[in-house]
Amino acid sequence: MRRTAVLIGTLVGAASFGFAQDTARMDAVVQSYVANGTFSGAVLVARGTEVVFSKAYGLADVERKVANTTATPFRVASITKQFTAAAILLLAERGRLTLDDPVKKHLPDAPASWDGMTILHLLSHTAGFQGLATPPAARVAIESPDGSIDGFVMQAMRHPLESPPGATFNYTNSGSFILGYLIQKLSGQSYARFIQENILTPLGLKDTGLAGAANIGMRARFYNASPKGPIESALPDRVVPNSAAGFYSTTADLLRWQTALYGGKVISAASLEKMTTRSKGDYGLGVYVRRVAGRTVFNHGGGAPAFANLSYFPDSGTSVAVLGNINVSPGHELAALLGTLAHGQPVTLASERKEITLPAEVLARYAGVYQADGGPPLVVAVDGGQLVVRPNNQGSIPLLAESERMFFIRDLNMQVEFVRDASGAITELTTYQGGRQDRARRIK
């Protein structure tokens, strides 16, 4: 049934749903991020194949004053994983592998600790490799001695796993690097050629591919924000081919990609079902499967922080693409706000919220320590007559009151609500950002 909904949502147009498209508000929302220096890039909103809103902002090349356009290619970072996952599913359909294959079937020299590891574990970030969020002091980075994907795989075999295969979700690039290696080994082609011949060329994705020296002048340069202005960053690929985060693309190409993928033109219905089935960490295969503002969304970000985001709402066939070329661009947040507007619902920016003053005794009720499942502690305290939150007990972020129990963080476009139980005691806090809700219970 969900597969049918995906296909129907892809094929219908905007008129079928009758949602009012406030493109002026979409532009104003993006402009607010441009104005505070956190966004430069391009965005696109579409219903089915009909583009509702498409616009570029800022500069592709700061030194030469070259503006971004809606046709500018950007680095998309980990959105690359969708293409790698689709390539693996294609190989499975052609009988070259199964998702339940032990990795050691194709890498017989892998260590004994990999005995229970399958292709599915690599796709779903449950293979047991160290995660990207693991504190650097707690790990030794896996480095390819020659920068090749072959070298990375050989080094990965020499490093211990952080957890047994299948036990935990740990978002990492390692699994996608190994998948890229397997694509080359099982297809007899380079990763780039297999992707080009089996995905990019058939779908007409002329402005999508692996980043490299070719056509470097046409692509947006990438910048790190600094007090002195944007500083260019090369974003070098640590492993070549970078099957985890090496692609560039345009918003228009990403719309074609999503329309084809969820419209059944890339992989089979059975493969698409596997790809969009949520498992550990709300992850499917190369795509997150989440609920945002009450709607199912298939999405993936790119970058650390996530300066790129590609989202698809299957019930309405709505696509949202956000591609930035500043490292602080909040791709996921912008995508969620634009997705909300695309469905005819309003959004309120933090800059539009009104701060009120609360008595000290009210603020004191909320002081304490809160923790989400598996997350770091959040210390909430009263400092100088104002409520502040201290993530990991470091630094202070002001919480601005807009009602007795609802606060907001202006720079993050985040709301924080304190929740009471039947007795009136504060038992948890809920954060709202980009359509997502996260709860943290009070532990002290």
N, C-alpha and C positions, 0 to 999 in steps of 0.2 A: 504493500500500500504506500509506504514512504517513497519507494522508487517511482511509483506512478505520480505522486505529488511532486517529486523533483522534476520529472519530465514536463508535467503540465505547467509548473511554475516557470520553467525555462521558456516555454513556447508562447505563453500568454503575453499580451502587451499591457501597457500602463492603463489604457482606457478600460480594460476589463475589470480592474479593481476600483477605479473611481477615486483614488487617493488624490487629494489636492497636492500639487507639487509646488511648494514655496521656494522657488530657486533663488529669490532675493534673500531669503533667510539663510539658505545654504551658503550663499556667498558671504553673508555677514558673519556667519559662524567661522568660516575658514579665515576671513579677513581678521578676525579677532586674534587668531594665532599668528598670522603674519605680522600684525601690529606689535605683538609683544616679543617678536623675534624668534619664535619657536617653530615657524613653518615656512618652508620654501619648497615648492614642488608642483604637483598636479593632482587633481582629484576628478573622479568620474562617478556618476550615479546613473544607473540604467534600470529599466523594467523590461525584462526579456532582452530583446535586441535594440529596444528604443532608448536612446540616450536622453536622459532627463536633464542632467547637469554635467558640464565638463568645462574645467577652467584651470589655468596654470597661474602660478604666483612666484614672485621672486626671480632670482638669477641662477641660470645654469652654470655660468662662468662669471664669478665676481670680478676677477681681474680685468676681463675683457668686456664686462657689462653686457653679457649675452643673456637675454631673458629666457626663462623656462617657457615652453609652449606645451600644448596638449599632445604634441607629437614627440616630445623629448623623451628619450630612453633614460631610465633611472636604474640604479642597482636595486634589486628587490630582495637581496639577502636570502633569508630562510624560506621565502615563498618558493624558492628553488625546490624544496623538498616535495612539493606537490608533483612536479614534473618527474622527479626521480621515482616517487611512489607509483605514478601512472606507468612509467616504463617497466617497473618490476611486475606490475599487474598484467601488462601486455605480454611479457615473457612467460608469465604463468599461464595465460590463455593459450599461448602457443606451445605449451608443454615443455618448456625449457627448465621449469622449476615448479615447485608448489610452495605455498606460503608456510606449510608445515615442515618443509625440508629442514633438517638440521643444517646449520651453517657449515659444519664440518664435512658435510657431503660435498660441498663445493670448495672448501678450504681445509683439506685433510691434514694440513700441518698445524691447525689451530690447537691450542692447549686443552688439557682435560677439563679445565673450568668452563670451556665453551660447549661441553657435551650436550647440555640441555637447551642451547640457544638455537632459535629457528629464524627463518626469514621474517616471519610475522613479528618476532621480538624486535628485529632491527627496524621494521617499519613503524612500530608503535612505541618506540623509545622505552622498551622494557627489557632490553638485552642485558642490562646490568652495568653498562659503561658509566663512567663518571659524568655527572651532569654539568651543564654550562654554569649553573648557579652554585656549584660546589665552591666553598671558600678556597681561594688559591693556595693558602697555607696547608690545606688538608690534602693536596694532591700533587702529583708530578705530571705535568702536561705531556700528552702524547704528541710527539713531533716526528714528522717525516724527515729522515736524514737528507734526502735529495729533493724534497718538495713534491714528490710524485705520490699518486694515490696508492701505488703498489708499496712504496716505502712506508706510508702511513699504516697500511694493513699489517705489514710485518712488525712494526713497532707496537701496534695495538695488541698483537698476540703476546707480547712480552710484558704487558701491564696487567696487574690484577684487576678483576672486576670489583665494583663497589657493592654489588648485590647479586644473588643468584638470578639467572635468566628467568623472566616472567614474574619476579617478585614485586618489583616496584616500577613506577613511572619516573624516569629521570631524563628530562629533555637534554639532548646532546646532538652534536654534529657527527659523532663517531659512527653511528649506525648508518647514516646516509653516505658517508665516505665509503664504507664497506659495500653498501648497495651499489654505489657507482662502480666500484671495482668488479662486482659480480655482473653488472650489466655488460661491461667490456668483455669479461671472460666468457659469458654464456652466449653473447651475440656475435662475438668475433669482430666487433667494430669498436671504435673509440666511443666513449660516452657521448661526446658532442655529436658524432655522426649518427649514432642510434637515435638520439633525441631529435636531431634535425630531420632525418628521413621518416621517422615514425610518428612524430607529433608536430613539430613546427611547420614543416613544408605542407603536409596534408591539411593543416588548419589555416594556412596562410598567415602565420605569425612571423612576419618579415622583420619585425623590430624586437625580437626576443632571442636570447641566446646566452652563451657563456661570456662573461666579461673577459676582456683581453686587449691586446694592442690594436686589433682591427676596429676601425671606425671610432676610435677613442674621442675624436674631436666632436662627434655629433652627440655624445652622451653628456648628461649633467655631471659636473664635477661634484664631489662630496666634501662637505665641510663640517668641522667641529665648531660649536659655538664657544666663544670666549669673551671676556670683558672688553677685549680690543677689537672684537668683530670676528667674522668667520675665518677660520684657518683651514686651508685645504688639507684633506686627508686622503691618502692614496687607496685605502681599503684593500691592501694586498691579499691575494688568495694564499692561504697557508698550505693548501693542498691542491694540486692540479691533476685532473679536472676537479673543480669544486662542486661536487654533486650535492652538497648540503646548502650552500649559500652563494653560489657563483653567478647567478643569472642577472641579466638586465632585461627590462621590458618597458612598454608604454602602457598607459591606462587603457587605450583602445585595444591593444593586443590582449591584455588581461581580461577584458570583457569578452573578446572572442574565445579565449581559453575557457572561461567559466561557462559561457553559453554552450560550447562544445562538450566540455567535460560532464556537466550536469544534464545535458541534453542527449547523452548516450552516443556521442560521436567519437569518443576517445577510447573508452573501455566498455566492456559488456555490462549489462544490468546487474549481474551477479557480482562483478568486480566493484562496480560503483556502490553497491550495497555494503560490501566489506569496507570500502574506503570511508564511508560516511556513518559507520557504526561506532558509537562511543565506547571506549574501554577505559583503562586507567588514565587519570589525568585529563579526562574529557577529550582524549585524543582518539582519532580514527587511524587512518593510514595517510600521512602527509597532510592532514587537515584536522583542526579542532572542531568538535561538535558541541556547541554551547547553546544556552538560552540567554538571550540578551533582550531586556525590556519585554519579556514574555514571549519572545519569538525564537524559533530554532534558527541558528545561523551556523554555516560552515565557514570557518575563517582560518587565516594564518597570518601572523606578523612576520616582519623581517627586520633584523638589526638588534643591537643592544645599546640603548633602548630601541624599541621597535619603531623605526622611522617609516616603515612601509606596512600596509595592511591590505589584504584582499578578503572581502566578505561576500557571502551569498546567502540570501534568505529564501529557502526552497518553497515556502508556502506562497510567496508572491512573485518569485522569479526575479527578485531585486538583487542587483550587483552593486557593490561599492568598492572602488579602488582608490587608495591613498598612497602616493609615492612622494617621499620627501628627500631632499639632499642636504639636510642639516641633521646632525646626530641626535638632537633633542626633539625632533618632530614627533608628536604623539600620534602615530598612525592609527593605533587601535581606538583611541579616544575620538579622533575625528571621524573614523569610519562608523563608530557607533552613533554619534550625533547625526551624521548624514543619513544613516539608515533609519533612525527615528523620524527624521523629517520626511524621508521618502515614503514613510507609511502614514503620513498625514498627522503626526503627533508633534506637539511643541517641545522645544528644548529651552532650558534656561542656563545661560553661562554663569560662571562664578562671578564675573565682573558685573553681572546684572542683579545679583542678589543684594539685599539690603541688610546691613549689620545692625544688630540691636545690642543694648547693654543689659546684662543679667546681674543680679545681686551676687555677692561673693559666696553666700551660703548655698545658692543654687549651683554655682560652678563646683563647689567643694564636693557635691554629691557624686560627680562624675570622675573625680580623681581616683586612680587605681591602675592596675596592670591588667591588660586584656591580651588574649592570644587566640589566633585562628588555628585550626587543625594543621599541624606541621609547620606553622609559621613562627616568626620571631616574636618576642613579647613587645607589646606597645604600651609604653608608660604614658598615662594621661595625668597631667598635673596642672595646678594653678600657679601661674608665674606672673607677677606684676599686675594682678587683677584680671588676668586673661587666661583662658584655658589653652593649653598647648599639648601636643602629642610628641613623644620622643621615641621614634622607632629604634629598636635595639638599644634603648636608653642613651642614644647619641643625638645631639642637636635638638632644636626645638622648632616645631612647626605650629604657628598659631591656628587655633580653631575659632572661627568667627561665628558668633551666634546669630541665627535668623529666626529662631523661636526657642522656647524653653528647652526642647530636647533635640533640635536640629541645628547642626553647625556646618560650616563649609570651609574648605581650604582654597583660597582664591587662586593661587598659582597652579594648582593641580586640577581645577574643575571637579573637585571631589566634595561630596556631602557626607557627613558623619551623623548618624542618629543613635542616641542612647536609648536602650530598651529597658523597660521596667517589667517586673513580674507582678503577680496579683497583689502582693503586699506593698508594692511601690518601690522595692529595692532595685537598683540598677544592676542588671545581670549580664548585659552584653552591649556591644556596639556594632552597628551595621554601616559599612561604607558603600557608597553609590558612586560609580565612576564609569562613564562610557556605556551606560546601560547594564553594567554588571553589579551584582550585590555580593558582598563578602561579609561574613559574620565573624566576630571575635568575642569569645565569652570572657567574662570578668574572672580572673583567677586570684586577685588580691585586692 
